[in-house]
């Protein structure tokens, strides 16, 4: 009786109907969206800073050497070299060494600026050199000895003989033990260079004891 209106009762109570409201765009963040980064974090802080290159002060010695050589070339060209001019050489002997000296000074200045900015030469990737291996002083001394013997004997014996000793001694110092073959190659190289200078360049190398034979 209390729940049926046709029997004189009150209608049962019902919860109020709430209309559906469409969701506003941007009002709520979906679960697929990434969360905002925490406050106070700096993305740039994760980047590893490159170490600052310090200038290699030893390279300044190379700069000073280049500048010294350039200054000496210019000084020698302006004080010792004459200024004779002929039809075969209209500009004279001074301009070329002066130009070379100026270029050496310019290169020294540019090199010094590059070193001051932290520039450094990169190691040669193709070099198969083990820097931990000590210097082979025996080979170095043998090569120096071959050059000294050539310098002492070139006027007395002539270039062909002294050059043969130089080439053969250099091959021996570098570890080649084919003595007869190296001797033949050394004689051939000495004769080729002798006649190349004499015929091709017009420069007579010392003939020594072979004067009149060559």
Number of C-alpha atoms within 10 A of each C-alpha: 10 10 12 11 11 9 9 10 11 12 12 9 7 6 5 6 6 6 6 6 6 6 8 7 7 7 7 8 10 9 7 6 7 8 9 6 9 7 6 6 9 10 8 8 8 8 8 7 8 6 6 7 11 12 16 13 12 9 17 17 11 14 20 16 15 21 21 16 16 24 18 14 18 22 15 15 20 15 9 9 13 11 13 11 11 9 7 7 9 9 13 15 15 18 14 13 18 20 15 16 24 17 15 22 22 15 16 22 16 13 19 20 14 14 20 17 13 13 16 14 6 6 7 8 7 6 7 7 9 7 7 6 7 7 9 8 9 11 15 13 12 16 19 16 16 21 18 13 15 22 15 11 16 19 15 15 18 19 26 26 21 25 26 22 21 24 22 23 25 22 19 18 19 13 10 12 11 11 13 10 10 19 17 12 14 23 18 14 15 20 16 13 16 22 16 15 13 13 11 10 9 10 12 13 17 17 19 17 15 14 10 7 6 10
